[in-house]
Amino acid sequence: MTILLTGGCGYIGSVLTEQLLVDGHQVIVVDTQWFGNYLKPHPHLTVLQQDIRDVDAIPMTGVERIIHLANIANDPGVDLNPTLSWEVNVLAAQQLADRAQRAGVKQFLFASSGSVYGVKDDPQVTEDLTLVPISVYNKTKMVAERVLLSYQDAFQVHCIRPATVCGVSPRMRLDVSVNMLTFQALKNGKITVFGGQQTRPNIHIQDMVNVYRHFLANPELPSGAYNAGFENISILDIAERVQQRVSAEIVVTESNDPRSYRQNSDKLRATGFEPQYSVDDAIEAIIAKYQSGELVESDRCYTVRWMKHLNL
C-alpha cells in the first residue's frame, strides 16, 4: 500500500521507514530534515524535504494510510517556541486530516504521547483516565488528539500514546532516559541520576515501530487512543541496569521533576500486540554501537541543543 509518513527522517521515523520498505510498502516521507536525513535510497521511497505546515504541497494522490509522526518534540523543545509548536503539533495535524478526508484516506495513525496524562497517583495509568496536561507539549498533543478524533467518521483514527522510547536509530537521540544514561556511562564512566525514584514507562524503538505496523495490519480496530509502554521502571533502576554492563559510578542528585507514573497498555495487548524487545536490549544495542565506533555524539543527538543552533 502507499503510506504517507510525516517525520520519517526522525528518531522513530528513520527506523519505521526502513521497516515499511522491507514490508513492501510504497512510502512517501515528508520531513523538514532539521536533524538530517539518514534514509538510504530505495525504489519504493520518496523523500520530500518540506515543512508539514505547507500542507497543500504534500502529495496525497494514491495515499491510502497516513502515519503522522512529525512534531516539535518534548517539553524543553516546545518551550523554545510555543507558537511554532502549536502550529506544527496541532494546526498542521488538523489541516493534514482535512486533506486526508478529501483524498479518501482510510486510516490516520497519530503519534501522541503518554505524557498527556500529566502527574497521576493511580497505580496504573489507562486510557480511561482524565487528561491533565501540565506542559505546553502535553497540551498540544491532547488537543491534536481531540481534533483528529473528530474525523473518525471519515477514516479510522488511531492515536498512539507511547512511553519513553529507547534504543538505536540512524537518527540517534541521546536526550531520552535509557539512551542518555547508557551513553553517560560509556563516555564518562559516571551516570548522573536526578531523583531516581520516579517510575517511568519505557518502550523499545523496535516495539514502537511494530505498534504502527500492528495498526496498519489491523485497520479495523476501533478509533481512539492506545497506550504503548511496557516496562514501568525507575530512573535509578535504569542506571543500575546500565551499571551491570558498563563499569560506571552512579551519582544521585535532587530532582525538581516529580513526575512518576505507570502506563498500562492492556488495551493494546487486547488487540493482539505483544512486545518483543526490552530496555535491556536497548542498552546492549547502544553499547555495541558505541564500541564499534558507529555511535558518534553530536549536537544533532540533542533536540533542544540542535533547535537552538537552528534558531528555531
C-alpha positions in Angstrom: 0.0 0.0 0.0 1.0 3.7 -0.3 1.8 5.3 3.1 2.4 8.9 3.8 4.8 9.2 6.7 5.5 12.6 8.2 8.6 12.9 10.3 10.1 9.9 8.5 13.7 11.1 8.9 13.4 11.4 12.7 14.4 9.1 15.6 11.5 6.7 15.3 10.7 7.6 11.7 14.0 6.5 10.3 13.6 3.0 11.7 9.9 2.9 10.8 10.6 3.9 7.2 13.2 1.2 6.7 10.8 -1.4 8.1 7.9 -0.3 6.0 10.0 -0.7 2.9 11.1 -4.2 4.0 7.3 -4.9 4.3 6.8 -4.0 0.7 5.0 -0.7 1.0 5.4 2.5 -1.1 6.5 5.2 1.3 6.3 8.9 0.9 8.3 10.7 3.6 7.7 14.4 4.4 10.3 15.9 6.8 12.0 19.2 7.3 15.2 17.3 7.8 16.3 19.7 10.6 18.2 16.8 12.1 19.4 15.4 8.8 18.4 12.5 6.5 19.8 9.1 7.2 17.5 7.2 4.9 19.0 5.1 2.1 17.7 5.4 -1.4 15.0 2.8 -2.3 12.9 2.4 -5.4 9.7 2.5 -3.3 10.8 5.5 -1.2 10.1 9.2 -1.9 11.7 11.7 0.5 10.4 15.3 0.4 12.2 17.9 2.4 9.4 20.2 3.4 7.5 21.6 6.4 4.2 19.9 7.2 2.7 23.4 7.8 2.9 23.8 4.0 0.1 21.2 3.8 -1.0 21.9 0.3 2.4 20.9 -1.0 2.1 17.4 0.5 1.2 14.9 -2.2 -2.0 12.9 -1.4 -2.7 11.2 -4.7 -2.9 7.4 -4.1 -2.2 7.7 -0.4 -4.1 5.0 1.5 -2.8 5.5 5.0 -1.1 8.3 7.0 1.4 7.9 9.9 1.8 11.3 11.4 5.0 11.5 13.5 6.2 15.0 12.6 6.1 17.3 15.6 8.1 19.6 17.9 9.2 17.0 20.4 9.4 17.0 24.3 8.8 19.8 26.8 12.0 21.8 26.5 11.9 21.7 22.7 8.3 23.1 22.7 9.1 25.7 25.3 11.7 27.2 23.0 9.0 28.4 20.6 5.4 27.6 21.8 3.8 29.4 18.8 5.8 27.2 16.4 4.8 24.2 18.4 1.1 24.9 18.3 1.3 25.5 14.5 3.2 22.2 13.9 1.7 19.9 16.5 -1.9 21.0 16.2 -2.8 23.2 13.3 -0.8 21.2 10.8 -2.3 18.0 12.1 -5.8 19.4 11.5 -5.0 20.6 8.0 -3.5 17.3 7.1 -6.5 15.4 8.4 -8.8 17.7 6.3 -6.8 16.9 3.2 -6.8 13.2 4.1 -10.6 13.3 4.3 -10.8 14.9 0.9 -8.4 12.4 -0.6 -10.2 9.4 0.7 -7.5 8.2 3.1 -8.7 5.1 5.0 -6.6 5.3 8.2 -4.7 8.0 10.2 -2.2 7.0 12.8 -1.1 9.7 15.1 2.0 9.8 17.4 0.6 11.3 20.6 2.4 11.0 23.9 2.0 9.2 27.2 2.7 12.5 28.9 -0.8 13.8 28.1 -2.0 12.3 31.4 0.1 14.7 33.5 1.0 13.6 37.0 -1.1 10.7 38.2 -1.2 8.9 41.5 -3.0 6.0 40.1 -1.0 2.7 40.2 -1.9 2.0 36.5 -2.5 4.8 34.0 -5.1 3.6 31.5 -6.7 5.4 28.6 -9.9 5.9 30.6 -8.3 8.4 33.0 -8.8 12.1 32.5 -6.0 14.0 30.7 -4.4 16.8 32.8 -1.5 18.0 30.7 0.9 20.2 32.6 3.2 21.5 29.9 2.7 23.2 26.5 3.9 20.0 24.8 1.4 17.8 26.6 -1.4 20.3 25.7 -0.5 20.3 22.0 -0.7 16.5 22.0 -4.0 16.4 23.8 -5.6 19.0 21.6 -4.3 17.3 18.4 -5.8 14.0 19.6 -9.2 15.7 20.0 -9.0 17.4 16.7 -8.0 14.2 14.8 -10.7 12.1 16.5 -13.3 14.4 15.2 -12.5 12.9 11.8 -13.2 9.3 12.8 -16.4 9.2 10.7 -14.3 9.7 7.6 -11.5 7.3 8.4 -10.1 5.2 11.3 -8.1 7.4 13.7 -5.6 5.6 16.0 -3.8 7.9 18.5 -0.8 6.1 19.9 0.4 7.3 23.3 4.0 6.0 23.6 6.1 5.7 26.7 9.7 7.0 26.5 11.3 5.3 23.5 14.8 3.8 23.8 17.2 2.1 21.5 19.4 2.7 18.4 18.3 4.7 15.4 20.2 6.1 12.4 19.0 9.5 13.7 20.1 8.9 17.2 18.8 10.7 20.2 20.9 10.9 23.4 18.4 13.0 25.3 15.9 10.3 26.3 16.5 8.4 29.6 17.8 5.0 28.6 19.9 6.3 25.8 21.2 9.2 27.8 22.2 7.2 30.9 23.8 4.4 28.8 25.9 7.0 26.8 26.9 8.8 30.0 28.3 5.5 31.4 30.2 4.8 28.2 31.6 8.2 27.7 32.2 9.4 31.2 32.3 6.3 33.4 29.7 8.1 35.5 25.9 8.2 35.5 24.1 11.2 36.9 20.6 10.4 38.2 18.2 13.2 39.2 16.0 11.9 42.0 15.9 8.3 40.8 12.8 7.0 42.4 10.4 8.3 39.8 8.8 5.5 37.8 8.5 6.0 34.1 7.2 3.7 31.3 9.5 2.7 28.5 9.2 1.1 25.1 12.0 -0.2 22.8 12.2 1.5 19.4 11.6 -1.7 17.5 8.4 -2.4 19.5 7.4 1.2 18.8 7.8 0.5 15.1 5.9 -2.7 15.4 3.0 -0.9 17.1 2.5 1.2 14.0 2.8 -1.9 11.8 0.2 -3.7 14.0 -2.3 -1.0 13.4 -1.6 -0.9 9.7 -2.3 -4.7 9.6 -5.5 -4.2 11.6 -7.1 -1.0 10.3 -10.5 -2.2 11.5 -9.5 -1.7 15.2 -11.7 0.9 16.9 -10.7 4.5 16.6 -9.3 6.0 19.8 -6.3 6.3 22.0 -3.9 3.4 22.8 -1.1 3.4 25.3 2.2 1.9 24.2 4.5 1.3 27.1 5.6 -2.0 28.7 8.3 -1.5 31.2 7.5 0.7 34.2 10.8 1.1 36.0 12.5 3.8 38.0 15.3 6.0 36.6 17.6 4.6 39.2 16.7 1.1 38.1 17.7 2.0 34.5 21.0 3.4 35.8 21.7 0.1 37.7 20.9 -1.9 34.6 23.4 0.1 32.7 26.0 -0.3 35.5 25.6 -4.1 35.3 27.1 -3.9 31.8 29.3 -0.8 31.9 31.7 0.0 34.7 30.4 3.3 35.9 29.7 5.3 39.1 26.1 6.3 39.8 25.7 9.7 41.3 22.2 10.6 42.6 21.2 14.2 43.0 18.0 16.0 43.8 15.4 16.5 41.1 12.7 19.1 40.5 10.8 16.8 38.3 8.2 14.9 40.4 6.5 13.0 37.6 6.1 9.4 38.4 3.6 7.1 36.7 3.0 3.6 35.4 1.5 3.2 32.0 -1.0 0.4 31.4 -1.1 -1.0 27.9 -3.7 -3.8 28.4 -6.0 -2.2 25.8 -3.2 -2.5 23.2 -2.4 -6.1 24.3 -6.1 -7.0 23.9 -5.8 -6.3 20.2 -3.2 -9.0 19.9 0.0 -6.9 20.2 2.9 -8.2 22.4 6.3 -6.5 22.8 9.3 -8.4 21.7 12.1 -6.2 23.0 13.2 -4.7 26.3 15.1 -1.9 27.9 18.0 -4.3 28.4 18.0 -5.0 24.7 18.2 -1.2 24.0 21.2 -0.8 26.5 23.0 -3.7 24.8 22.5 -2.3 21.3 23.8 1.2 22.4 26.9 -0.4 23.9 27.5 -2.4 20.8 27.2 0.7 18.5 29.4 2.7 20.8 32.1 0.1 21.0 32.1 -0.4 17.2 32.6 3.3 16.7 29.3 3.7 14.9 27.7 5.8 17.7 29.2 9.3 17.5 27.9 12.1 19.7 26.9 15.4 18.1 24.6 18.3 18.8 22.1 16.7 16.5 21.6 14.0 19.1 20.1 16.5 21.4 16.8 18.0 20.4 16.9 21.3 22.3 20.6 21.9 21.6 20.2 21.5 17.9 17.0 23.6 17.8 18.9 26.4 19.4 21.6 26.0 16.9 19.0 26.3 14.1 17.5 29.4 15.9 14.0 27.7 15.9 
